[in-house]
Amino acid sequence: MGKKTIIESFAIINNAVGSVKIGNNCVIGIGDTVIGPVTIEDNVILAQNIVMSGLNHTYTDVTKPIVEQGVTTHPITIKANSWIGANCTLVGGITIGKHCVIGGGSVVTKSVPDYHIAIGNPAKLVKRYNFETEEWEKI
């Protein structure tokens, strides 16, 4: 965990199946659940009640209980200067690019490129930053 990072009350950071790396000047919000493998770069804000899990249970043999079938892991990366809104879910195998915003309540099942805003279930790209006009523009 980096310098000046805050983990608020009731947050759970679990690295039993994969490392969790948190950069400098981050906020892990109230009630967040972070299950590795997860990398959170510098200056990332996670609002409240977010669930991100690089872990998934294997279920290929219906003759066995799920609990006996093991797990798979797929890393989650949140790049620098991004903000994840309250009540979001991030599934394994995705990357949130730098300077991104994920709207509250979104379910992120695919990676989000740098400088984009995504919302919904499943999350869809709705805006991107235009460096020529220096404004966020609808897609």
N, C-alpha and C positions, 0 to 999 in steps of 0.2 A: 504494500500500500504506500502511495506517495505522500509527500508533504502536503499539509493543509487540506487533506481529504476528510470529509465528515461522513460518518455512518450514523444515521438517525435511529431513534428508538424502534424496536421490534423488527429491524431488518435482519435477514438471515443470509450469511455468506457461507456456502458449503462447497468445499473443494475435495470431497471424498473420492470423486471419480475424475477430476481434472482440475488443473490449477486455476486460481482466480487471481488476476493481476489488475490492480487498480492504480491509475496514475495520480499525478499531483492535482490538487485543487478540484477534486470531484465531490459530488454530493450523492450519497446513496440514501434515498428517501425513506420515510416512515413506512414500515411494513413491507419493504421490498424483499424479494427472494432472488438470490443470485446463486445458481448451481453451475459449477464449472464443467468443461473448460470455458472460461470467459476472460477476455482482455478488454479492459476499459481504459482508454487513453486519457490524457490530461484534459482538464476543464469540462468534463462531462457532468451534466445534471440529470439525475434520475428522480422523477417526481415520486409520488406515493403509490404503494400497492402494485408495483411492477413485478412480473414474474419472468425471469429469463433462465432457461435451462439448456445447457449443452448436453444433457443426459436424456436418453429415451430408453424405455423398456423394450426388449426384444419380445416379439410374440409371433413365432413362426410355427410352433407345434401346438395345435389345439388340444392335444391329449395331456399336456402339462400345464400347471398353473403358471401364470405370467411371472410370478415372483421367482420361479426356478429357471427362467430362460435367459437370465443375464441382461446386460444393458449395452447400449452403444453410446458413443459420444461424438458430437460434432461441435466444433468451437463456435463461439459467438464473439464477435469483435465489434466494439463501439469506438469509432475513431474520435479524435480530439474535437472539442468544442461543439459537441452535439447535445441535444436535449430530448429526453424521452418523457412524454406526458404520462399523467397518472393512469393507473389501471391498464397498462399495456402488457401484452404477452409477446416475448421474443423467443422463437424456437431455434434449436440448434442448427448450425451450418450457415448462419447469415452474418453479414457485415453491414453495419450502419456506417456510412461514410462520414467524413469530417464535415463539420458545420451543417448537420442535418437536424430536422425537427420531426419527431414522430408524435402525431396528435393523440390526445388522451383516448383510452379505450381501444386503441388499434391492436391488431394481431399481425405481427410481422413474420411472414413465412418466406420472404425472398429478400435478398440483399437490396440496400438502398444506396445509390451512388452519392458521392460527395455533393454537397450544396443542394440538397433536395428536401422537400417536405412531403411526408407520406401520412395518409390517414385511412382508417376504415378496417373492416374485417372481411377478407384479408386486406392488409394495407396496400394502398395504391399511391403512386406518385401523383401529386396534385400541383406542385410548384417546383421551380428551380431558380437558382440565383443567376441572373444575367450580369456578367462582369462589365459589359459594355454600357448598359443602362444603370447599373448599380441598384437594381430592384429585383424583388422576387416576382416571377411571372408565372401565370397559370400555364399548365401544360395542356 
